[in-house]
Amino acid sequence: MRKLFFMPVFLLFALACGKAELAKTDLPVIRKDGSAVALRVEIARTPEERSRGFMERKHIPAGTGMLFVFDQDQPLSFWMKNTPAALSIAYIDSSGVIREIHDMTPFSLSSVNSAGSVRYALEVPQGWFGGNGIAAGDRVVLDSISDSRRR
């Protein structure tokens, strides 16, 4: 009888402590010349997902990133607390236009602020934007974001 009681409690504890997997989708980025670059992103929608971000991850594979989705346009601020991987961040407006790109320093507690109100932030391995010819003014295709669901 005692074993039967502890088994469900242990399973609930294990599930609560486990990391939830974020929804993933392909996110095309369109350069000014009209050509596209594919990026596979995890979607961080909830306050908890956005707070966690890439913390504790030592390696972010090339061609992948995390898109932080907010409910409304607002000034955004990110830092690299407990984040060992060097990242770049793009602040994106509600129409998908990249407004600015910044490199961020691993483990830094300094805030990287958007210059104005934006709806999204996109983190990728540092150097990915430049290496793919992506700059402010390019556009992210956000159609797949509303369609993405948790797995």
N, C-alpha and C positions, 0 to 999 in steps of 0.2 A: 504494500500500500504506500509506503513512504517513497519508494522509487517513482511511482506513478505521479505523485504530487510534484516532485522536484524536476522531472523531465519537462513538463510544460513551462515551468518557471524558467528553467535554463534556456529553452528554445526562445521564449519571448525576450530574454536578456540578450541572447546572441543576435537576434534580429534587430533589436533596438541599437546595439552597438555597431552593427555592420554598416558599411558605407552604402548608401543608396546609389544606384547607378543613374546617372543623368540621361535624359533623352539625347539622342545623337541624330544629326542630319547633315546633309551636304549643303554647303553654303557657297554659292558662286560669288566671286568678286569680279566686277566688270571694270577694266581699266578705261581710261579716257579714250583710247584708240578703239574700244569696242570689244577687244579680246577678253576672254574670261579665264580665271584661275579658280580651280576647285579647292575647297577647304572642307575638311570633315570636322564638325564642331559638336561639343557637348553644350547643352542649353541649360543655363542656370537661371531659373525663374523665381524661385522663392527666396525670401530673405536668408534662410539657412543655406541654401545652395550658393547664393551670391557671396555670403560671408566666407564660406569654405573655399570656393574657387579652386585654384591649383595648389593650395597649401599642402605641404609635405611631399609633393611629387617632385622627384629628382630629375625626371626626364619627360619632356613633352615631345612626342615624335613630330618630325617635319610634316607639314601638310595637315596638321590638326590644331585645334584651338578650343577656346571656350567663349561662347557668346552670353553675355549677361543682359537679360531682358528686364526692363523696368516698365511700370504701368503708365508712366507719363514722362514727358520731357522734363528734365531737371539737370542742374549742375551735378556732375559725378566726380567722385574722388576715390582712387584706389591706392593701395600700398602693397608691399611685398612681405608682410609679416609671415614668418614660417614658410616661405616659398623659396626653395633652393634653386629652381630653374630660372635662368635669365629670360625675361619675357619682354615683348613689346605690346602696347595697348593702342587700339584705335577707338576714338570716340565717334559714334555714328548717330546722325539725326534720325527722326522718325520716318523720313523718306528713303533711308538707306545710304545717304551720302556720308562718306568718311570725312569728318571735319578736321581731325588732327590725329597724329600718331606720335607716341612717346616711347622711348626705351626705359625699362625699369630695372633697378638693381636688386639682385637677390637679397632677401632678408631685410631690406630697407624698411624703416618705419616712416620714411618721408612720403607724404601724400603726392600723388600725381593727379592734378585736378584738370577737369575739362575747362576750356575757355568760356563756354556757354552752356546752355541747356541742350542736352542730347537724350536719346532714348535707350541707346545700346552702348555696350563696351565689348570689344573683341580682343581677347588676349591670345597671342601666338608665341612660338619660340622667337627669341630675339633675332632679328635679321631676316625673318621670313618676309615681311612686307617689302623691304628694299630688294631682297633677292628675287622677288617675283614682280618687281616693277610696280608695286602698289603704293599710291601716295594719297595725300589729302585731295579730295575732289572725285576720287574713284567711288564706285557704288557697290554696295552689298545687296544681293537679291534676297529679300526677306520673305518671299512667298512661302517657302518651306517651313518657316518658323511657326506660323499659326497652325500648320498641319502636323508638326512633330508632337509625338505623345511619349509618355514614359513607356519604357519597355517592360 
